[in-house]
Amino acid sequence: MKSQLNIDTYINDEVVNTNDQFLKDILDGLHQNPKHMQSKYFYDKKGDALFQEIMAMPEYYLTRCEMDIFQNKTQELAHIIIDDQSPFELVELGAGDASKSLHLLQYLKKAKSQFTYMPIDISGNILSVLDEKLHDNIPDLDITLLEGDYFDMLKKTSKLSARRKAVLFLGSNIGNMELHEAADFCKQLRKNLNKGDIVLVGFDLKKDPKIILNAYNDPKGVTAAFNLNLLERINKELKANFDLKQFEHYQNYDPLNGACRSYLVSLEDQNVNIENESFHFKKDEVIYMEVSQKFSIDDMEKLALSSGFKTINTITDSKEWFADTFWIAD
Ligand SMILES: C[S@@+](CC[C@H](N)C(=O)[O-])C[C@H]1O[C@@H](n2cnc3c(N)ncnc32)[C@H](O)[C@@H]1O
C-alpha cells in the first residue's frame, strides 16, 4: 500500500514478526485464568468493517458525541494546537478511518498551519481506507502512514522529525485498557514526548448504565459478530479450529467501577486446537475479550497528574456524554 498524498512514506519493517507475536499473545492469554484475548487483534479487514458498522449504529453514541465536538467545536480544538504558531507533527494513535479528525485536519489546512499528519494504526487495512478518504477530501495534506503498535510507531515519529508534537488519542481508545494499564500507558506516552507537547485524549464519561450497556449489546448482533470475528481470525491465521456456533457474546457494565466488559461464553464442554496446543473450555466458561472503561472528569484529571501532564482544557459534546481533554507535557 502506498500513500497517494504528499509524503509517500509507509513504515512496516516489523511486519515479518507480527504473526509470531499474534500467536504468542493468543496462547499466553488462553493459558491465563480467566482466559483472555487482546482486543487490539480485533482489527483485521473484516474486524475493521464491523467496527465501522458499530460506529454507525444508533446505540453506539460514542462516535456521534465525539463527532459533535469535532464538527461543532473545531475552532476551539484547532486553536489550542496552533496558537503556538510553530510547525508541528500531528500524530494520531489508533487513527482508524479518521472520520472525526478529518474535520480538524480540514480546519488546520484552511488556517495554513504547517504540519504533517502521522496516523498510527495496527491495521494496515484501515490505514488504506483512511488514506483514500483523506486523498479525496484534503488532496494537499502531508501525511505519513505508520502501521504498527502505538509506541513502536510513536518512537519512529521522533526519528522522522524533531518538530513539536500534538498527539490525538480519540474514540475512548484509552478505555480499552485496564485502569492500571491506562496509567502506565500515559506515563509511557509522557516519556516519548517533550515538555510542551500537547495530547488530546477522548474519554467516554460515566452516565446512565442502560445507555452504556446498550451501546455494546446491540439487538442486531454486530458487536457479537465483532467479538466472534477474532475467533475466526485465529482459525484463519493461526491454524485453529474454534467452532463459532459454540461461543456466545455476553456484555456487562458495572456502574460502581465504570468497566463495561465483553466476553465470549463457551456453550458446551469443548477442546480447541491452536497450532500444536489444545485448550479445554468448560460449558459456561468465559473468554474475557475487552474492557471499555468509563471515566469521570475527576478520574481524567488524576490520570493526567499521575503521568506528568497538566490539563489545559476539556471540551464536551452537547449531551455531556463524552469529553476530549487537552493535556500539556509538564
Ligand atoms: C476503537 S477503534 C477507534 C478508532 C478511532 N480512534 C476513532 O475514534 O474512531 C481503535 C483503533 O485503534 C487501533 N488499535 C488498537 N490497538 C492498537 C495498538 N496497540 N496499536 C495501534 N493501533 C491500535 C485499531 O486498529 C483501531 O483502528
The ligand as a Tripos MOL2 file, in Angstrom:
@<TRIPOS>MOLECULE
LIG
   27    29     1     0     0
SMALL
NO_CHARGES

@<TRIPOS>ATOM
      1 C1        -11.9570    1.6170   18.7820 C.3       1 LIG1
      2 S1        -11.1340    1.9370   17.2440 S.3       1 LIG1
      3 C2        -11.1550    3.7140   17.2700 C.3       1 LIG1
      4 C3        -10.6660    4.3570   16.0230 C.3       1 LIG1
      5 C4        -10.5560    5.8940   16.0870 C.3       1 LIG1
      6 N1         -9.6090    6.3350   17.1210 N.3       1 LIG1
      7 C5        -11.9010    6.5100   16.3520 C.2       1 LIG1
      8 O1        -12.0480    7.1750   17.3800 O.co2     1 LIG1
      9 O2        -12.8200    6.3510   15.5360 O.co2     1 LIG1
     10 C6         -9.4950    1.5180   17.7130 C.3       1 LIG1
     11 C7         -8.4360    1.6810   16.6130 C.3       1 LIG1
     12 O3         -7.1470    1.5740   17.2290 O.3       1 LIG1
     13 C8         -6.3630    0.5990   16.5540 C.3       1 LIG1
     14 N2         -5.5290   -0.0520   17.5860 N.ar      1 LIG1
     15 C9         -5.9680   -0.8180   18.6220 C.ar      1 LIG1
     16 N3         -4.9280   -1.2120   19.3780 N.ar      1 LIG1
     17 C10        -3.8120   -0.6730   18.8080 C.ar      1 LIG1
     18 C11        -2.4230   -0.7060   19.1360 C.ar      1 LIG1
     19 N4         -1.9950   -1.3570   20.1990 N.pl3     1 LIG1
     20 N5         -1.5670   -0.0270   18.3470 N.ar      1 LIG1
     21 C12        -2.0030    0.6560   17.2430 C.ar      1 LIG1
     22 N6         -3.3150    0.7210   16.8880 N.ar      1 LIG1
     23 C13        -4.1980    0.0700   17.6620 C.ar      1 LIG1
     24 C14        -7.3450   -0.3340   15.8860 C.3       1 LIG1
     25 O4         -6.8150   -0.9830   14.7510 O.3       1 LIG1
     26 C15        -8.4950    0.5960   15.5420 C.3       1 LIG1
     27 O5         -8.3810    1.1690   14.2660 O.3       1 LIG1
@<TRIPOS>BOND
     1     1     2 1
     2     2     3 1
     3     2    10 1
     4     3     4 1
     5     4     5 1
     6     5     6 1
     7     5     7 1
     8     7     8 2
     9     7     9 1
    10    10    11 1
    11    11    12 1
    12    11    26 1
    13    12    13 1
    14    13    14 1
    15    13    24 1
    16    14    15 ar
    17    14    23 ar
    18    15    16 ar
    19    16    17 ar
    20    17    18 ar
    21    17    23 ar
    22    18    19 1
    23    18    20 ar
    24    20    21 ar
    25    21    22 ar
    26    22    23 ar
    27    24    25 1
    28    24    26 1
    29    26    27 1
@<TRIPOS>SUBSTRUCTURE
     1 LIG1         1 GROUP 0 **** ****
